[in-house]
Amino acid sequence: MTIADARDCRRVRRAATLASTLESGMTHIEPAPTAAASARLPLAALRNVHKAYGAQRALDGVDLTLARGQLLALLGPNGAGKTTAIALLLGLSRADAGTVELFGADPQTLAPRRRIGVMLQSGALPETLRVGELLRMTANYYPRPRALAECAELAGVGDVLQRPYGKLSGGQQRRVQFALALCGRSELLFLDEPTVGMDIAARERLWATMRTLVGEGCAILLTTHYLEEAEALADRVTVLAQGRVLAEGSVDDLRARSERTRIRCRSALSAETLRTWHGVQACDLEAGLLTLTVQHAEPVLRRLLAEDATLSALEVRRAGLSEAFTELTREAA
C-alpha cells in the first residue's frame, strides 16, 4: 500500500465514523442561522435580570429587548434602574442573576462592543484636543468607521471641527459626544439623555438624525427625562421604577393606560365652580383659558355646553405620555 493509499483509507474511516456518530444521535450539529433568522434576533436583551448593590435592589427581574431598526425609550424616575440596565448591556457590570446579551453574546467580550456606539451623561474628554482630532482618534477604534465629514454633518458639528473641545458650550459639547457615538457606523446606539443642554434647533436636528439612523436599520436605546422626546421618537417604551418594569409597549399603548382627558376652553364659569363638578379631577386657569382634567369627558362636555352658552375655544385631548408616566410612577411609589 502506498502512502497516498493509506491517507485515503484514513479519510474514509474518519468519514464513516462521523456518519455513524450522526446516525446514532451522539452528536448534533446545529445549522448556522440564516440571515433572516439573525435579523429577527434582538440586538440587546435582558431576561429576568437581577442586580443589587448591597441591600439596595437596582434591578428586580427586568426583561427588555431591542430589535434592529427600533428606537426604545427607557423611562423612569431617578433611581429607577435605568443606569444599571445600561451598564449591564455595555458590559461595565455583571448581573447577579438572569441573562444579559449584546448581539447574542456576552457584553463583556470585545466582539459585540465593536458594533455599538455610546453617548453617556458622564465622561470627560481631553479639553485641549480639537473636535476633528477627537473624531479621528475615536474612529480608529472601529473596524469600519464612518467618514469624519459624515459624522460632522449628522451631528451638526462641522462648524467647530477646528475648535478645542474645552472651548465649546455645553450644547456644542453634547453634539460632539453624539458625533463620537456615530464614528463606528454602529448597529446599536446607547443615548443617555442626549439632548440635555441643547437649544431647540439642535434638539430637532438630533431628532431628525435619530429618525434617519433608525430608518437605515440602526437600533437606539434612548433614556430621557423629556417625555415629549420619547413621545415623538420611540417605537416602544419601557417604564422602570424601583428596579421593576411597570409598563412596556408602544406610545399609544401607554397613553391608553391613562383614562384621563384634558378639556380646554374659554368659559364664563369659574375654575372654582368647575372644580366642584362630579368627574372633574382638576381645573386650572391660565391666560383666560380653563384646562379641566377629567376621567370621562362626555358627561362633563354635555354639562359645559348646557350651562354656558358663551363657551368657546373648545379643545379635547386624551392624556399624553407625560400623564400616563406620572400615573404609573405615582402608583408604584
Secondary structure as UniProt FT lines:
FT   HELIX           3..24
FT   HELIX           35..40
FT   STRAND          44..53
FT   TURN            54..55
FT   STRAND          56..66
FT   TURN            68..69
FT   STRAND          71..75
FT   TURN            78..79
FT   HELIX           82..89
FT   TURN            90..91
FT   STRAND          97..102
FT   TURN            103..104
FT   TURN            107..108
FT   HELIX           110..113
FT   TURN            114..115
FT   STRAND          116..119
FT   TURN            127..128
FT   HELIX           131..139
FT   TURN            140..141
FT   HELIX           148..155
FT   HELIX           158..160
FT   TURN            161..162
FT   HELIX           165..167
FT   HELIX           170..182
FT   TURN            183..184
FT   STRAND          188..192
FT   TURN            194..197
FT   HELIX           200..215
FT   TURN            216..217
FT   STRAND          219..223
FT   HELIX           227..233
FT   STRAND          236..241
FT   TURN            242..243
FT   STRAND          244..249
FT   HELIX           251..256
FT   STRAND          261..266
FT   HELIX           271..275
FT   TURN            278..279
FT   STRAND          280..286
FT   TURN            287..288
FT   STRAND          289..294
FT   HELIX           297..307
FT   TURN            309..310
FT   STRAND          312..318
FT   HELIX           321..332
//
